[in-house]
């Protein structure tokens, strides 16, 4: 895409040229090579190549956007598949988590290592504090020495020993968690189990996007994106994610540089839960927020809510609409054709009028359906689901006269090959004249000769120079 963009701004070259003409000229140029392009005049050759370059720029952007959408769809599918795998393995993971939690309880329970160490540390600390009883913050060193009868150092050593023992007790709990794979591994298991219980595959998506994260950000840098409606919340969220992509932190603020909250109204309730952490109010969980942004960017590219500037498949569909001035000129005639207005009606017509007319027609149609329902034997409402359904109709057997007619037609109609039908049609209507490049319909693009059994004998050569072959007239496709 960078290479083809280096050829120049093709949008300025072809400004005002119809897109259909650009596509035709690009197709004609693509079908040629350097040798055949020399046969064109210089002006037309330049025009064809310009259209081909413009089409190449569009295709490059289409390919980039399509690859991004396909990659995101594949990653989302992997996340859903992982959720299904977790459901199959839930018993094993649940038993492992229960076993790990039991081991932690045994560490802190009465008689456990952590509890025993805590009691010992408390006793040592109490002994040291009893020796220092009666001293306040303003007591001098001489007063402390006299109070402790010169035993200041052993007392503080005893207090330090108590703190050390207490620290070792906490370290025993941490060591137990490390034996299970560490805190991160335990949190990951808990997230997987939580995803299973909430049917939330979104929490698993970020794990499949780690390798594609830099490329996804680079893609949003090289293509220009535009919202096709007034709702640009997805692109605003993308800009917020790009502003905080380096350095990679675990949490990013949920407000932009101006202090305005970043809207995530485009996301589902599951995503709203995933991107937040109750322990960190006012922040997004970065990895989940980025996964959400990329997922919905692909969705909005597919639905047309976000367009790629300079693209063809992902272009802004709103630019293809007629300007409102042209619509106003054609609107009265159009309303009469579709039956929304009488020919002699000159009242103003706007959106409210259209809504009122459609509501009135829908009400009338619903009333008619309700009135005809008792007499309709084929329509019934399912008592269990309340869904209207139609009874299956059995096809009637064809009449004997119809069967006789079909048999007579088959007996009188000879069998013909598809190639023979095409050759016969070519002989009678000479449709090969219509084939060729759109820019030059008289220039032959290809020639294909085959015999036509239904052709009439001629004088050896047809009027277009094709030779007769054993009494059969050749058909030349141009």
N, C-alpha and C positions, 0 to 999 in steps of 0.2 A: 504494500500500500504506500509506503514511503517512496519507493522507486517510481511508481506511476504518478504520485503527486508531484514528483520532481519535474515531470514534463510540462507542468503549467496548470493554471486555473482554467480548466475546460468550461466551467460554468460561465465565465465571462466570454469565452470564444463563441459559445452557442446560445447566448442570451437572446430570447425571443423566438428561437427555433422550436417547433413542435416536437414533443418527446417521441411521437411516432416516427417522424422523419429521421430523428437522430438514431433510433433503433434500426430503421431500415438501412441507413447508410453504414452504420456500424456492422450490421450483418453482411452487407455487400463487401466491405473492406476485409472482414474476417475470412470470407470465402476466397480471397485472392492471395497471391504471393507477390514477391517483388517484381517478377517478370511480367505478370499480367497487369500490375498497377502502372507499369510504364506506358501501357496503351491508353491510359486515361489522360485527359488534359491536366495541366498543372493545377488549375483551380479546383477541379473536381477531386483530384488525388489528395490535395490538402484537406478538402472538406471531409472526404471519407476517413482519412487518418485522424482528423480532429474528433469526429464522431466515435471512432473506435477507441481513442484515448479516453473520451468522456465515459463511454460504456465500461471500460476497464476500471476506471476509478470507482464507478458505482458498484461493479461486481466485487472489487476488493473490499469495500465496506460491507457489502452484503455477506461476503464470506466470513469476515471477522465477526460480525454480529451473530451470524448463524452458528459459528463454532462456539461462541460464548454461550448462546442459548442451549445448544446441545450439550455442552459440558456441564452446565448447571443442572439440566434435566437429568443427566447421568449421575451427578453427585447426589441429587435429591433422591433418586431411585436407590442408590447405595445406602443412604441413610435410612430409608424405609426398609430395605432388606436387612440392615443391621438391627433395626427394631424387631423385625420378625425373628431374627436369630436370637436376640435377647429373650424374646418370649419363649423360645424353645429351650433356652439355657437358664431360665429364671430360677428353677429349682436349685441348680448348682450354685449360681451366684448368691441366691438367698441363703443357702446353707453356709457358704463361705463367710458372708457378712455376719451371720448369727454366731458362727464360731469365733470370728475375730472379736466381736463385741463381748462374748463370754470371756475371752482371754483378758480383755481390758477390765472387765468387772472383777475378775479374780485378782488382778493387780491391785485394785483399790479397795477390795472387800476386807472385812475384819479378818485378820490373820494373813492377809496378802502382803507381798513385799513392800508395795508403796505405802500401805497403811501402817505396817510395822515401822518403817523408816520415819513416817510422819510423827508417830507417837514418840519415838526416840528423840527426834529433832525438837519436838515441843518440850520434852522433859529437860533437855540440855539447855534450851533457850530460857526456860523458866528458872533454872538454877542460876544462870548468869544474871538474869534480871533481878532475882532476889538479892544477889550480892550488891547490885547497884541501886537498891531501893533507897529512896530518900534524896537522891541526887536529881537536880533539875538541870535545865539547859545552861544556866548561868553559873553553875558550880565550877570552881577552879580545880586545877590538876592536884594541888596540894590537898584540898578538901577530899577529892576522890581517893587519893593515896591514903589519907588518914582513915577514911571510912572503911577502906578495904584492907587496912593494916599492911600496906605496902604490897598487896597482891593484885595490882592493877593488870599486869600482863596476863597472868593465868585466867583472869575473868574474861578478858576480851578474847583470848584464845578459845575459851569455852563457848563464847557466843558465836565466834566464827565457825567452830566445829558444828554447832547446831544448824547454821545456815547451809553449810556444806552437805550435811546429812539430808537436809530437806531438798536441796538441789538434786542430790543423787536419787531421791525418791521420785521426783518428777522425771528424771532421765530414764528411770526404769520403765515408765509408761511410754515415753517416746520410743525407747528401744523396742518395746513390744509392737508398736505400730510399724516400725521399720521392718520388723520381721515379716509383716503382712504385705510388704511392697511399698510402704511409705504412705504419707498422708494423701499425696496426689492420686495414687492408685486407688485408695479407699474412696476418695471423693468421686473419681471417675466411675467406680462401680455403683456408687449411690446415685449418680446422675443417670446411669443406664437403667437402674431399677426404677427411678422416678419417671423416666421416659416411658417405660413399659406401663406403669400404673396410670399415667396420664394420657396414654396413646400419643405421645409427643415425640415425633421423629425429628423435630426441628432442633432439639438440643444436641443431636448427634451430627448435624450437618457440618459444623465447623471442623470436625476432625477429618473430613474428607476434602476440605478446601485448603489445607495447609500448603500443599505443594503448588496450588494454583493461585494463591493469594497475591504474590508479586505480579504475575501476568495479568490477573484480573484488574489490578490497579493501573498497570501500564496501558491496558486496553482502553480504560476510561479516560486516559490522558491523550491518546492519539486520535480518538474519534469524538466528534462533537455531538452531544446529545441534547434533545429539546423535548419538552413536554408538549403534547398536542392538545392539551386542554388547560384550564386554569389551575388544575390540581398538579402542583409540582413538588409535593411532599417527598416522593421517592428520590427525586434528583437532589433535593435539599439534604436528605439523609445521606446520600452518596457523597455530597460535598463535605459534610461533617465527618464522615469516615475517612475521606482523603486528607482532611486537615489534621487528623490525629493518627495517621498510619505510621509515622516515625516520630519518636521511638515507639516501639510496640509495647504498650502498657496493658495491664490486665483490665483496667477500668478507664473510661473516658467520660468527661462531663456530658450531661444530657442537655446542655445549653450551648448555643453558638457563641461566636466572639462578641456579639452585641448583647449577650445575656438573654436572648429569646429561647424558649424551650424548643427543642428539635421534635417535630411532629412525627409520630410513627402510626398515624391513624390508618395508613394503608395496609398494615399488618394484621394478622389474625390474633385472637386472644392468646393462643399458644405462644406465638412469638413475643407478645407483650410480657408474658411471664418469663420467657427464657432470657430476654435481654436485660432483665432487672435482677438485682441482688438486694435482698432485704437488709443485709448488713451494710450496704453502701448506698444509702439514699442520695439521689441527685447525680447518679452515675449510671452509665451503661456498661454491661459486660462486653468488652471490646470484641472478642472473638465471635460471640453470638450476634452482636450488632452488625458486624461486617458480613457474616453469613446471611443474615436477613436482608441486608441491602442488596447483595449480589443476586440473591434468589428472586427478589421482587423486581430488580432491574431486568432480569431475563424474562419474567412474566409480562412486564409492561412493554418490552420490546415485541413480544409475540402478539400481544393484544392491540398494539398500535398506540398505547397511551404515551409511549416514549418513542421518539423518532431519531434516526441517525442522519445527520445532515450530509448531503451528497450521496446518499444511498438510493437504491431503487426499490428493493423489497421492503426495506424498513424506513421508507421516506415518510414525510409528514403528509398524511392523507388530507388534512384540512386545506393544504395549498392547492389541491386538485378541485376543490369546490368552486362553484361559480361565485363571483363577487355579488354582494347583496344588491347592487344597482341593477345587475342583469337579472337577478331573481325577481325583483319588483316589476320589471317589464313583462316577464313571462308568467307571473303568478296568476293574474285574472284568467287567462286562457287555460292554464293548467288546472285551476280549481274547477272550471266548468267541465273539463275533460274527465276528471276523476269523480265528479258528482258531488263536490263539496259546496257548490254555489250554482245558482241559476244564471242563465246567460244575461239577463237584464238586471242582476243584482250588483250594485255599486258600493255597498257598505264596506267599511274598512275591515280587513282581515288580519288578525294577528294570532299569536300563540294561544291566548285565552279563548278566542273564538274556535280555534281548531280543537282544543281540549273539550270545550263544551259540546261541539258537534259529535266528536268521537264518543263522549260519555253518553250522549243521547242515543246514538246508534247502538252502543253496547247494551244499554238498558232495554231498548226495544228488542234487540236480538235475544237477550236473556229472557224477557217476558214471553216472546214467541216460542222459545225452546221449552219453557216451563208449561206453556199451554198445549204444546204438541206432544209432550212426554207421555201422557196417559194412552194416546192412540199409537205410539211408536212401539211396535212389537220387537224390534231389533235392538233397541237401546235399553239398558238396564243399569242400575246403580248397585254396585257390590255392597251388600249389607255389612260385610266385615271391614272393608277398607274405605268405603264411601266413594270409590273411584268409578266414574261412568265408563261403561264398557259396551262394545257392540258384539252381538252374537255372531258366531261364525256362520257364514252362508255356504250352503252346498251348491256347487256348480251343477247346472242342469245339463243333461245329456244332449248332445247335438241332434237335431232332427235328421230323419233318414234322408230327406231331400238335400240337406247340407252335406252329408257324407257322400251321396252320389255325385254332387257337384265337385267336391274335392278330388274324388277318384277320377272324374273325367278330365279335370285340369292336369293332374299328374300324368295321365296317359297321353295328352296332347302336347305337353310342355317338354321339349327335349332337354337333356342334361348338357350344361355348358360349364366350362372351366372359368375360374375367376379371371385368368389372363385373357381368355377369349372375350369375355364381357368387356374388359377394359379396352381391348383392341377394337372391338366393335363400336364402343362409345367414342373412342378417339377418331375413328374413321368418319362417323356421322356428324360429330359436332366440332372436331378439330380443336380440342381443348389444350393441346400442347402449346398453343400460342401464348397461353397465360402464364407459363412458367419462365422464371428468370429473375434477376435482381430487381428489386423495387425501384432502384434509381435509374435503371436502363432496361425497360422491358423487351427491347429488341435485341439485346445482346445475349447470345446463347450461353446458358450456364452449364448444360450437360446435354448429351444426345444419347438416346436409347432407341434402337431400332428393333422391331420384332414384327413378325408376320401377322396379318389380319385375315382370317379365313373368310370373313364376310366381305372383303374388299372387292371392288369391281375391277375387271381388267382395264389397263390403260394403254398408253402408247410407249411403254418402256421406261419413262421417267415421269414422276408426278410433278405437279406444278411448283413444288418447293425443292426440287432437285434430288429427291430420294430415289434410289434405284429400285426397280421392281425385282423381287427375288422369287423366281419360279412361279410367276403368276400372282404373287401376293404383294400387296402394296405395303411398303414399310411405313411405320409411324415414327416420326422424329419428335422427341421431347426436347423442348427448348426451355 
